[in-house]
Amino acid sequence: MPPFKPISRENLIKALRKAGFEGPFSGGKHQFMLRGDLSLTLPNPHRGEIGRDLLQRILRQAEISREEFENL
């Protein structure tokens, strides 16, 4: 994965799949991905790239460290 910087939604989904998540699945207003009992809500695709702050929050919810993310 590229260094910790803004990322496209498509590349985020690819990285999350490498980390063991399945999906994305359709939800209410947002799609989500699953890994075991952990459900992770994804940002909508029409917002452009996912910034560093949002990426950091997503990784925290996914229980993935920054270092682990960069090595996916």
NORHU-V470819 format. One record per pair of residues at least 24 apart in sequence whose ideal C-beta (glycine too) atoms are under 10 Angstrom apart, sorted by sequence separation. I is the first residue (numbers start at 1). J is the second residue. If there is no record, write none. Layout:
# NORHU-V470819
I | J
I | J
This chain:
# NORHU-V470819
16 | 40
38 | 62
40 | 64
33 | 58
38 | 63
16 | 42
35 | 62
35 | 63
13 | 42
33 | 62
35 | 64
12 | 42
12 | 43
13 | 45
9 | 42
9 | 43
9 | 44
10 | 45
9 | 45
8 | 45
9 | 46
12 | 49
9 | 47
11 | 49
12 | 50
9 | 48
11 | 50
8 | 48
9 | 49
15 | 55
19 | 59
8 | 49
9 | 50
21 | 62
6 | 48
7 | 49
8 | 50
12 | 54
16 | 58
20 | 62
6 | 49
7 | 50
12 | 55
16 | 59
19 | 62
21 | 64
5 | 49
6 | 50
7 | 51
15 | 59
19 | 63
20 | 64
6 | 51
7 | 52
19 | 64
5 | 51
6 | 52
12 | 58
16 | 62
5 | 52
6 | 53
7 | 54
12 | 59
15 | 62
4 | 52
6 | 54
7 | 55
16 | 64
6 | 55
15 | 64
19 | 68
5 | 55
12 | 62
19 | 69
4 | 55
7 | 58
18 | 69
4 | 56
15 | 68
16 | 69
18 | 71
19 | 72
15 | 69
18 | 72
4 | 59
15 | 70
17 | 72
16 | 72
12 | 69
15 | 72
14 | 72
4 | 66
7 | 69
3 | 66
4 | 67
4 | 69
3 | 69
4 | 70
1 | 68
2 | 69
3 | 70
1 | 69
2 | 70
1 | 70
1 | 71
1 | 72
